[in-house]
Amino acid sequence: MSKISRALETYLPHELFGLLGEIGKTAGARGEAAYLVGGVVRDLLLGQPNLDLDLVVEGKAIPLARQLAKAKNWGVRTHPRFGTAKLYWKDFSLDLVTARSETYARPGALPTVKPGTIQDDLFRRDFTINAMAVHLSPESFGELIDPHGGQRDLEERLIRILHQRSFSDDPTRILRALRYEQRLDFRLEQDTEGLVQRDLDKLDAVTGERLWHELELILEEECPEKAICRADELSVLPKLCPALKGDDWLAGKFTQARRMSDNSLSMPVVYLALLVGRLTEDESEGCVARLKMPGWAARTVRDTRRLAQSLPALAAPGLRPRGIYHQLERHSAEVIKATAITSDSLVIQQRIDLYLSRLRHVRTSLSGEDLQSMGVMPGRKMGQILRAMHDAKLDQEVTSREEEEAFVRRVLAGGKG
């Protein structure tokens, strides 16, 4: 049994392993061939489980997917324009793609695609370690197809592109090269690193949306600062936004963010806030514009700037809990956490910690309906009472439902609560 066959049996659930065999058999009966390709093959050879399965079909992926879905009562979603399909099975899904070749009209352009062989399909991929496939046909099940030496580069821990035009054809591969290099603790092969430098300027022709997509993938890595700092070292980072820096300061803050994180926070959002935290307003807006950032990312960048500008008020002597709450309530928890990490003020850090740990979770027991039953009509007056009662609870001037009711009665009687 080959190494990859053993890895398939070892790391894939039994039902899934059987499913791959069934797909290979069904494709063969149609006069076609199916292959497991890409990242899952790489990770299985590295001994790392990966259930994100991609299959390539020499033939027509959509009719094969529909036949499998009908026979097994699975869900299927097809994309005829691209010759792709997604099969849904229990809580699992996998992609089937028609083998294809690609050509590029100019650097940074999207490719022109036409049907091809498995060899064509592997040649269009980014790096040797991602350009391997595994036969799924019964007579060759588990046989590794490795035309570009990916297995050798895995053993030597190298990131190597497939041909001299690779970065020129698709400059975003430069960013992917650094992401894989740092995730796997590999190194760029010498000629590949030289081609990164040769083709750096090709990144200028890439749309902001595609550059943002690659940066977002980096921010989703376990330790994104590694790829960001490497991108700065190789002069790649300024191609995304000239003001961005990947240095020891940033690496330290990212590490600190992981130590201080909890499950309520989205770490990519925290990382983005830290990455842009040192930018001026003009630099921030330049970054948003160049990368065509989606709404959530643009809001994070601008929220980070707004909070930085309001920090002196947050450090004011004698600020009560209600004041802390009102200074921070309009900002996302991720931006607030990033600001605490970057702040040198112990007072600001303590007040942010109080907000995140207690104040943002404070809720009054009485609702608008409760106030209405006490004689308060809906409208501006009710809103004022609810806000005043919430402030009192933040300052722990009221701590129970009964005290809230007494607070409302005092306000209605003409008191200040």
Backbone torsions as a table, in degrees:
resi	resn	phi	psi	omega
1	MET	NA	134.7	-178.4
2	SER	-72.2	164.0	178.4
3	LYS	-58.7	-42.5	-177.4
4	ILE	-70.5	-34.0	176.5
5	SER	-64.3	-43.0	177.6
6	ARG	-63.1	-40.3	179.7
7	ALA	-64.5	-40.1	178.0
8	LEU	-59.6	-45.3	-179.3
9	GLU	-69.5	-34.0	-176.0
10	THR	-74.4	-44.2	-168.5
11	TYR	-101.1	-14.9	178.9
12	LEU	-98.1	141.0	173.5
13	PRO	-56.2	149.9	-174.4
14	HIS	-55.5	-44.9	-178.7
15	GLU	-63.8	-37.7	-179.1
16	LEU	-70.7	-39.7	176.4
17	PHE	-59.3	-43.8	177.7
18	GLY	-65.3	-35.1	179.4
19	LEU	-62.5	-40.3	179.3
20	LEU	-62.4	-40.8	177.3
21	GLY	-62.9	-38.9	-179.4
22	GLU	-68.0	-38.0	177.3
23	ILE	-64.3	-43.7	178.7
24	GLY	-60.6	-40.6	-179.8
25	LYS	-67.5	-43.1	-180.0
26	THR	-64.3	-42.3	178.6
27	ALA	-62.8	-42.1	-179.8
28	GLY	-61.4	-39.1	179.1
29	ALA	-65.8	-22.3	177.9
30	ARG	-90.0	1.5	-175.7
31	GLY	77.4	22.4	-179.6
32	GLU	-119.1	175.7	178.1
33	ALA	-135.0	137.3	179.5
34	ALA	-115.5	146.0	-176.8
35	TYR	-138.7	142.7	168.2
36	LEU	-84.7	132.5	-171.4
37	VAL	-135.5	163.2	164.7
38	GLY	78.2	-138.9	-170.9
39	GLY	-59.7	-35.0	-179.3
40	VAL	-66.0	-37.0	177.3
41	VAL	-64.7	-46.0	177.0
42	ARG	-55.3	-50.1	-174.9
43	ASP	-69.4	-35.1	177.1
44	LEU	-63.8	-39.2	177.5
45	LEU	-68.5	-26.9	176.2
46	LEU	-84.0	-4.5	-178.2
47	GLY	77.4	28.2	-179.0
48	GLN	-116.5	120.2	178.7
49	PRO	-58.4	140.7	177.9
50	ASN	-151.8	113.8	-179.0
51	LEU	-100.6	11.9	176.8
52	ASP	-89.5	88.2	-169.3
53	LEU	-94.2	131.3	173.9
54	ASP	-119.4	131.5	179.3
55	LEU	-120.3	140.5	174.6
56	VAL	-112.9	138.2	-178.5
57	VAL	-116.9	123.5	168.4
58	GLU	-80.7	96.7	-172.2
59	GLY	148.2	-131.7	-179.0
60	LYS	-127.1	111.0	-173.6
61	ALA	-66.6	-38.2	-173.9
62	ILE	-67.2	-49.9	177.1
63	PRO	-60.0	-37.1	177.2
64	LEU	-63.3	-45.1	179.8
65	ALA	-61.8	-42.3	-179.7
66	ARG	-65.7	-38.3	178.2
67	GLN	-64.3	-43.7	178.3
68	LEU	-63.9	-43.0	-178.9
69	ALA	-62.6	-41.6	-179.2
70	LYS	-67.7	-43.2	-177.4
71	ALA	-67.9	-34.3	-173.7
72	LYS	-106.1	-1.0	-177.2
73	ASN	60.0	43.9	176.1
74	TRP	-96.6	163.3	171.7
75	GLY	-82.9	152.1	178.3
76	VAL	-145.3	141.6	175.0
77	ARG	-130.1	128.4	-175.0
78	THR	-115.6	154.2	176.2
79	HIS	-132.5	83.6	-174.1
80	PRO	-56.2	-33.9	-178.2
81	ARG	-60.3	-33.0	-176.7
82	PHE	-106.6	-2.6	-179.1
83	GLY	66.6	35.0	-177.6
84	THR	-123.4	159.7	177.0
85	ALA	-148.9	153.5	175.4
86	LYS	-122.7	127.0	177.4
87	LEU	-99.5	137.9	178.5
88	TYR	-114.0	125.8	-175.3
89	TRP	-139.3	111.5	-174.0
90	LYS	53.7	-124.1	179.7
91	ASP	-97.1	20.1	-172.0
92	PHE	-125.1	154.9	175.0
93	SER	-142.5	155.7	173.7
94	LEU	-145.5	154.9	-176.7
95	ASP	-103.5	135.8	172.6
96	LEU	-115.4	129.5	-176.1
97	VAL	-129.3	138.6	174.2
98	THR	-71.1	129.7	177.8
99	ALA	-54.5	137.3	-175.1
100	ARG	-149.4	161.6	172.0
101	SER	-113.2	161.4	-177.2
102	GLU	-134.9	144.6	170.1
103	THR	-131.9	152.8	-176.6
104	TYR	-119.4	125.7	-179.4
105	ALA	-71.0	-32.5	-179.0
106	ARG	-161.1	160.5	179.6
107	PRO	-57.6	134.8	177.3
108	GLY	84.3	-10.5	179.1
109	ALA	-77.4	156.7	173.0
110	LEU	-71.8	149.2	-173.0
111	PRO	-76.8	156.3	167.4
112	THR	-91.1	129.0	-170.0
113	VAL	-115.9	142.2	171.2
114	LYS	-146.7	155.8	-178.7
115	PRO	-57.4	148.5	-178.8
116	GLY	-154.3	-164.8	179.2
117	THR	-97.7	174.0	176.2
118	ILE	-62.8	-33.3	177.5
119	GLN	-65.3	-41.8	175.8
120	ASP	-60.2	-43.5	-175.3
121	ASP	-65.6	-39.4	179.0
122	LEU	-70.6	-34.3	-178.3
123	PHE	-68.7	-23.9	-179.0
124	ARG	-80.9	-5.0	-174.5
125	ARG	-81.7	174.3	-168.5
126	ASP	-82.2	-52.3	-172.2
127	PHE	-130.3	156.5	-177.0
128	THR	-57.1	-37.0	-176.6
129	ILE	-71.9	-14.2	176.4
130	ASN	-105.2	5.5	-174.6
131	ALA	-112.8	44.3	176.3
132	MET	-120.6	155.6	-179.9
133	ALA	-141.2	161.8	178.6
134	VAL	-126.5	127.0	175.8
135	HIS	-60.3	138.4	173.4
136	LEU	-113.9	-3.0	178.8
137	SER	-68.9	146.1	-174.3
138	PRO	-54.7	-40.8	-175.3
139	GLU	-74.7	-17.5	-178.1
140	SER	-128.7	17.5	-172.1
141	PHE	-55.4	128.7	177.7
142	GLY	89.1	-3.9	180.0
143	GLU	-74.9	132.4	-177.3
144	LEU	-86.2	133.7	173.0
145	ILE	-108.5	116.5	-172.6
146	ASP	-140.6	71.5	-173.9
147	PRO	-73.4	-13.6	-174.1
148	HIS	-117.8	13.0	175.8
149	GLY	76.8	31.4	-179.0
150	GLY	-64.8	-39.0	-179.6
151	GLN	-63.8	-41.2	177.4
152	ARG	-61.8	-42.6	-178.9
153	ASP	-69.2	-31.0	172.6
154	LEU	-61.2	-45.2	-179.0
155	GLU	-65.4	-33.9	-179.9
156	GLU	-92.2	0.0	175.7
157	ARG	59.2	52.3	-177.3
158	LEU	-120.1	145.2	168.5
159	ILE	-104.5	114.7	-175.2
160	ARG	-131.2	131.1	175.8
161	ILE	-77.6	165.2	-173.0
162	LEU	-83.7	-28.6	-176.9
163	HIS	-158.1	166.3	-173.0
164	GLN	-62.9	-24.6	-177.1
165	ARG	-92.2	2.1	-169.5
166	SER	-57.7	-51.7	-179.9
167	PHE	-70.7	-30.7	177.6
168	SER	-68.3	-42.0	177.4
169	ASP	-61.9	-46.2	-177.3
170	ASP	-139.9	90.9	-176.2
171	PRO	-61.4	-21.4	178.4
172	THR	-64.3	-16.9	175.5
173	ARG	-61.7	-24.2	176.2
174	ILE	-59.4	-46.3	-179.8
175	LEU	-68.3	-37.5	177.8
176	ARG	-66.7	-36.1	178.0
177	ALA	-59.0	-43.4	-179.4
178	LEU	-70.3	-35.9	179.2
179	ARG	-64.4	-45.7	178.7
180	TYR	-68.3	-40.2	180.0
181	GLU	-55.9	-46.6	-175.7
182	GLN	-79.6	-35.8	178.9
183	ARG	-62.7	-44.2	-174.4
184	LEU	-88.9	-5.9	-174.0
185	ASP	59.8	42.8	174.7
186	PHE	-98.9	-168.1	172.8
187	ARG	-140.0	151.6	175.7
188	LEU	-65.8	131.7	173.6
189	GLU	-60.9	146.3	-169.2
190	GLN	-54.5	-49.0	-179.4
191	ASP	-66.7	-35.3	178.4
192	THR	-63.2	-42.0	177.5
193	GLU	-63.9	-38.4	176.8
194	GLY	-63.4	-37.1	179.0
195	LEU	-72.2	-28.7	172.1
196	VAL	-57.6	-47.4	-179.4
197	GLN	-66.7	-40.0	-179.7
198	ARG	-62.1	-38.7	-171.0
199	ASP	-103.8	13.3	-179.5
200	LEU	-52.7	-44.9	-175.1
201	ASP	-65.8	-17.0	178.1
202	LYS	-64.7	-22.6	178.4
203	LEU	-64.1	-23.5	179.8
204	ASP	-64.2	-23.5	-177.8
205	ALA	-89.0	-4.9	-176.6
206	VAL	-84.8	139.9	179.8
207	THR	-64.9	152.4	178.6
208	GLY	-59.3	-37.3	-179.0
209	GLU	-60.7	-41.4	-178.9
210	ARG	-71.7	-37.3	175.9
211	LEU	-64.7	-42.2	178.7
212	TRP	-60.8	-42.7	179.9
213	HIS	-55.8	-42.8	-179.6
214	GLU	-69.6	-38.8	177.7
215	LEU	-66.0	-39.3	178.5
216	GLU	-62.0	-40.9	177.3
217	LEU	-62.2	-37.5	176.7
218	ILE	-64.4	-43.6	-179.1
219	LEU	-64.6	-20.2	178.4
220	GLU	-87.3	-4.0	177.5
221	GLU	-69.6	161.0	179.8
222	GLU	-62.8	-41.2	178.5
223	CYS	-130.2	75.6	-172.7
224	PRO	-63.9	-23.2	-178.5
225	GLU	-61.1	-26.0	-179.9
226	LYS	-63.0	-49.2	179.4
227	ALA	-69.1	-36.0	-179.4
228	ILE	-66.2	-44.3	179.3
229	CYS	-67.0	-38.1	176.9
230	ARG	-65.0	-38.7	177.8
231	ALA	-63.6	-36.4	176.7
232	ASP	-68.2	-43.6	-179.7
233	GLU	-57.2	-38.4	-177.0
234	LEU	-94.7	10.8	178.8
235	SER	64.6	24.5	176.2
236	VAL	-84.1	-39.6	-174.0
237	LEU	-58.0	-42.0	179.0
238	PRO	-62.0	-19.0	177.6
239	LYS	-71.3	-22.9	175.6
240	LEU	-82.8	-45.9	179.2
241	CYS	-162.0	116.6	-173.0
242	PRO	-57.0	-26.5	-175.1
243	ALA	-84.3	-13.2	-177.8
244	LEU	-69.4	145.7	178.5
245	LYS	-130.7	137.7	172.1
246	GLY	-118.6	96.3	-173.5
247	ASP	-135.7	-173.8	-177.9
248	ASP	-63.3	-34.9	178.3
249	TRP	-59.4	-49.9	-178.3
250	LEU	-63.0	-44.0	-179.9
251	ALA	-59.1	-40.9	179.1
252	GLY	-65.6	-39.6	-179.4
253	LYS	-69.4	-38.5	176.8
254	PHE	-62.9	-43.1	178.2
255	THR	-62.3	-43.0	178.5
256	GLN	-62.8	-38.5	179.7
257	ALA	-61.5	-40.3	178.4
258	ARG	-66.2	-37.2	178.7
259	ARG	-66.6	-31.6	-175.3
260	MET	-97.9	3.5	-172.7
261	SER	-77.6	161.0	169.8
262	ASP	-141.3	170.9	-172.7
263	ASN	-67.8	-11.5	-178.5
264	SER	-81.1	-11.7	-174.7
265	LEU	-104.4	144.0	171.4
266	SER	-88.1	110.8	-175.6
267	MET	-63.2	-38.7	176.8
268	PRO	-57.9	-33.1	178.5
269	VAL	-70.7	-42.2	175.9
270	VAL	-59.6	-46.2	-179.2
271	TYR	-61.0	-41.8	179.5
272	LEU	-62.7	-43.1	179.2
273	ALA	-61.2	-38.8	177.5
274	LEU	-68.6	-39.4	-177.8
275	LEU	-62.9	-37.8	-177.3
276	VAL	-98.4	1.6	-172.2
277	GLY	-62.4	-24.6	-178.5
278	ARG	-96.0	3.0	-177.3
279	LEU	-82.6	148.2	171.3
280	THR	-73.9	172.6	179.6
281	GLU	-62.1	-43.6	179.5
282	ASP	-64.0	-41.6	178.8
283	GLU	-64.5	-40.2	178.5
284	SER	-61.2	-47.7	-179.5
285	GLU	-66.3	-33.8	176.1
286	GLY	-63.8	-38.2	177.9
287	CYS	-66.2	-46.1	179.2
288	VAL	-58.3	-43.7	-176.7
289	ALA	-70.2	-45.8	-176.9
290	ARG	-63.5	-40.9	-175.9
291	LEU	-91.1	1.7	-180.0
292	LYS	46.5	51.2	-173.6
293	MET	-60.5	140.2	174.3
294	PRO	-67.8	170.6	-173.2
295	GLY	-52.1	-49.3	-175.2
296	TRP	-63.3	-37.5	-178.2
297	ALA	-72.1	-43.1	177.7
298	ALA	-61.9	-40.5	177.6
299	ARG	-62.7	-39.4	179.8
300	THR	-63.6	-44.2	179.7
301	VAL	-61.4	-46.8	-177.1
302	ARG	-72.1	-36.0	177.6
303	ASP	-63.1	-38.5	178.6
304	THR	-62.1	-41.9	178.5
305	ARG	-66.4	-44.8	-178.4
306	ARG	-61.2	-43.1	-178.9
307	LEU	-67.1	-39.2	178.0
308	ALA	-59.4	-37.7	-179.6
309	GLN	-71.1	-23.6	-177.0
310	SER	-98.0	3.6	-176.5
311	LEU	-61.4	-35.5	177.9
312	PRO	-56.0	-38.3	178.6
313	ALA	-67.2	-32.9	180.0
314	LEU	-70.6	-22.4	179.9
315	ALA	-93.3	2.7	-176.0
316	ALA	-59.9	137.8	178.8
317	PRO	-60.6	142.3	174.3
318	GLY	73.1	13.9	-179.4
319	LEU	-66.5	125.6	-177.6
320	ARG	-82.8	164.3	178.7
321	PRO	-52.4	-39.8	179.4
322	ARG	-63.1	-34.7	177.9
323	GLY	-67.8	-40.6	176.3
324	ILE	-60.7	-46.0	-179.2
325	TYR	-58.4	-47.5	-176.6
326	HIS	-69.4	-27.6	176.1
327	GLN	-70.4	-29.7	-170.6
328	LEU	-110.3	-14.9	-169.2
329	GLU	-62.9	-23.8	-177.3
330	ARG	-86.8	-1.6	-176.0
331	HIS	-107.4	151.1	179.2
332	SER	-71.4	151.6	-179.7
333	ALA	-61.3	-33.9	-179.5
334	GLU	-67.0	-42.3	178.4
335	VAL	-66.7	-39.5	178.2
336	ILE	-62.4	-44.3	178.7
337	LYS	-62.5	-44.2	179.2
338	ALA	-61.4	-38.5	179.8
339	THR	-65.8	-39.7	177.4
340	ALA	-62.2	-39.2	-178.4
341	ILE	-67.0	-35.2	-176.8
342	THR	-89.3	-14.4	-176.7
343	SER	-76.0	141.5	175.5
344	ASP	-94.3	-1.7	-177.1
345	SER	-91.8	120.5	177.8
346	LEU	-64.1	-36.0	179.5
347	VAL	-62.6	-47.1	179.4
348	ILE	-62.9	-42.6	179.1
349	GLN	-60.3	-43.2	-179.0
350	GLN	-67.0	-40.1	-178.9
351	ARG	-70.6	-36.8	175.5
352	ILE	-65.8	-41.4	178.3
353	ASP	-61.8	-40.5	177.7
354	LEU	-62.4	-42.1	179.6
355	TYR	-63.6	-49.5	-176.0
356	LEU	-68.6	-35.9	-175.8
357	SER	-84.6	-30.1	-175.6
358	ARG	-132.0	-53.1	-166.8
359	LEU	-62.9	-39.9	-177.0
360	ARG	-68.4	-14.6	-179.4
361	HIS	-97.1	-3.4	-177.0
362	VAL	-70.6	128.5	176.9
363	ARG	-133.0	145.1	175.2
364	THR	-80.2	153.4	177.4
365	SER	-77.2	-32.7	-178.1
366	LEU	-85.3	139.6	177.7
367	SER	-107.9	179.0	175.9
368	GLY	-60.5	-37.6	178.3
369	GLU	-64.0	-39.0	178.0
370	ASP	-63.0	-42.6	179.2
371	LEU	-64.5	-36.4	179.6
372	GLN	-64.5	-37.3	178.4
373	SER	-69.3	-19.1	177.9
374	MET	-92.8	5.7	174.6
375	GLY	101.9	7.2	179.0
376	VAL	-92.7	121.3	-179.8
377	MET	-78.8	144.0	176.8
378	PRO	-56.5	142.5	179.7
379	GLY	142.9	-161.8	-175.4
380	ARG	-60.4	-40.7	-178.8
381	LYS	-61.2	-43.5	179.5
382	MET	-61.9	-43.1	178.9
383	GLY	-60.5	-41.3	179.5
384	GLN	-63.5	-41.9	-179.6
385	ILE	-66.1	-43.4	179.7
386	LEU	-61.2	-41.7	179.6
387	ARG	-67.9	-41.2	179.7
388	ALA	-65.1	-38.9	178.8
389	MET	-67.0	-39.9	177.5
390	HIS	-63.6	-42.1	176.9
391	ASP	-59.8	-42.6	179.7
392	ALA	-63.6	-36.5	178.6
393	LYS	-71.0	-36.8	176.1
394	LEU	-58.8	-42.2	-179.9
395	ASP	-83.2	3.7	179.5
396	GLN	60.2	30.7	173.8
397	GLU	-80.2	-25.0	169.4
398	VAL	-127.6	141.0	-174.4
399	THR	-132.7	-1.2	-177.9
400	SER	-143.2	168.3	178.0
401	ARG	-61.4	-40.2	-178.9
402	GLU	-63.0	-40.9	179.8
403	GLU	-69.6	-33.0	175.6
404	GLU	-64.8	-42.9	178.5
405	GLU	-62.5	-40.9	177.5
406	ALA	-63.9	-38.2	177.6
407	PHE	-59.2	-46.5	-178.5
408	VAL	-64.9	-41.8	-179.9
409	ARG	-63.0	-39.1	178.1
410	ARG	-64.1	-40.9	178.8
411	VAL	-63.2	-44.1	-179.3
412	LEU	-66.9	-25.9	178.5
413	ALA	-83.0	-1.7	176.9
414	GLY	103.4	2.5	177.6
415	GLY	-83.3	-177.6	-179.4
416	LYS	-97.5	4.3	-176.2
417	GLY	88.3	NA	NA
